[in-house]
Amino acid sequence: MAGKDAPKALSKSEVINALAEATGVARKDVSSVLAELGTLIGKNIGKKGPGVFAVPGLMKITVVRKPATKATTRANPFKPGEMMKVAAKPAKNVVKIRPLKSLKEMV
């Protein structure tokens, strides 16, 4: 699918220029709005935030906090009757982005 004829994704400056042109707002202002949006998302999905942020009409960003797991032995699904060691894993945060209805309708 990624052939020579496939259109390329817009770069950061192309996105800022397109938004500035479409809205009639200065390019510098559009850039500061996008920077502030990133900061706002970070605050909301960070440790002290609610863990959810919705960009109205486009997407919902959630963070799933997965706890640490201990090392253990479990049955091997590929070799019945044999046990296998499962390594311990640290706690981690997984960011999930769900498209909302209007974004799905755009495709």
C-alpha positions in Angstrom: 0.0 0.0 0.0 2.9 2.3 0.6 3.8 2.8 -3.0 5.1 5.8 -4.9 1.5 6.9 -5.7 0.3 6.8 -2.0 -0.3 10.3 -0.5 2.0 11.3 2.4 0.9 12.3 5.8 1.0 16.0 6.6 4.0 17.3 8.6 3.6 19.4 11.7 4.2 22.7 9.8 1.7 21.7 7.1 -1.0 20.9 9.6 -0.4 24.3 11.3 -0.4 26.1 8.0 -3.7 24.4 6.9 -5.4 25.2 10.2 -4.2 28.8 10.1 -5.5 29.2 6.5 -8.8 27.5 7.2 -9.6 29.5 10.3 -8.0 32.8 9.5 -6.1 32.7 12.8 -2.4 33.6 12.9 0.0 30.6 12.4 1.7 31.4 15.7 -1.6 31.3 17.6 -2.5 27.9 16.0 0.8 26.5 17.1 0.3 27.7 20.7 -3.2 26.2 20.8 -1.9 22.8 19.7 0.9 23.1 22.2 -1.6 23.9 25.0 -3.8 21.0 23.8 -0.8 18.6 24.3 -0.2 20.0 27.8 -3.9 19.6 28.7 -3.9 16.0 27.5 -0.8 15.3 29.5 -2.3 16.7 32.7 -5.5 14.7 32.3 -4.0 11.4 31.5 -1.1 11.8 33.9 -0.8 10.3 37.4 -2.8 13.1 39.2 -5.4 13.4 36.4 -8.6 11.4 35.9 -6.9 9.2 33.2 -9.4 10.2 30.5 -9.4 13.1 27.9 -11.9 13.6 25.1 -11.2 15.7 22.1 -14.8 16.7 21.4 -16.3 14.9 18.4 -13.0 13.2 17.4 -11.5 10.9 20.0 -11.3 9.7 23.5 -7.9 9.2 25.1 -7.7 6.9 28.1 -4.9 5.5 30.2 -5.0 1.9 31.5 -2.8 1.4 34.5 -1.6 -2.2 34.5 -0.2 -3.6 37.8 3.0 -5.4 38.2 3.0 -9.2 38.0 5.1 -11.7 39.9 7.2 -14.4 38.4 5.3 -17.7 38.3 5.1 -21.1 36.5 2.1 -21.9 34.3 1.0 -24.6 31.9 2.6 -24.3 28.5 -0.2 -23.8 25.9 2.0 -25.3 23.1 3.2 -28.4 24.9 0.4 -29.9 27.1 1.5 -31.3 30.4 4.7 -29.2 30.5 5.1 -26.2 32.8 6.9 -23.0 31.8 8.4 -20.1 33.7 6.7 -16.7 33.3 9.0 -13.7 34.1 7.9 -10.9 36.4 6.8 -7.7 34.7 6.8 -4.2 36.1 3.7 -2.0 36.4 3.0 0.0 33.2 0.6 2.6 31.8 -1.0 1.9 28.4 -2.5 4.8 26.4 -5.6 3.8 24.4 -7.2 6.1 21.8 -10.8 5.4 20.7 -12.4 7.2 17.7 -15.7 8.8 18.4 -18.7 8.6 16.0 -18.0 11.7 13.9 -14.4 10.5 13.3 -15.6 7.1 12.2 -18.1 8.7 9.8 -15.2 10.7 8.1 -13.6 7.5 6.9 
